[in-house]
Amino acid sequence: MSEGIVPLRQKGEASSALDRFDIAAVALLIGDQAASLQAARAVVILNDLRAHRGQMTAVLVDVRGREPTGDPLIDEANANLVTAINSCIVQIDLFIARGQLILKEAAPSGANHPEVPK
């Protein structure tokens, strides 16, 4: 738990977009659910990526389930959405795979902490 220092904000100071990751990562460290701050951050980011992947998958199911409207512009837009969403899901999958590799590499051998989350 001594790997890094998590800077705290002063009252009134603007919060960073990454604050929610650090807050969740510190909670994992406090709960002894991660071996290091780096590992805790990786777990939090992986969980966030999985949540976004789930949302994108739900949108994809919705767009694919739409009946053709007969309006070529709308139907083409829906087809383009399917392509773009598929591309986003592939990209998220690549980020998740890379994050799992980083998490695995960061884990000390023989640590009593959970394996790389699936």
Secondary structure as GFF3:
##gff-version 3
##sequence-region A 1 118
A	DSSP	alpha_helix	19	30	.	.	.	ID=ss1
A	DSSP	alpha_helix	37	64	.	.	.	ID=ss2
A	DSSP	alpha_helix	72	106	.	.	.	ID=ss3
###
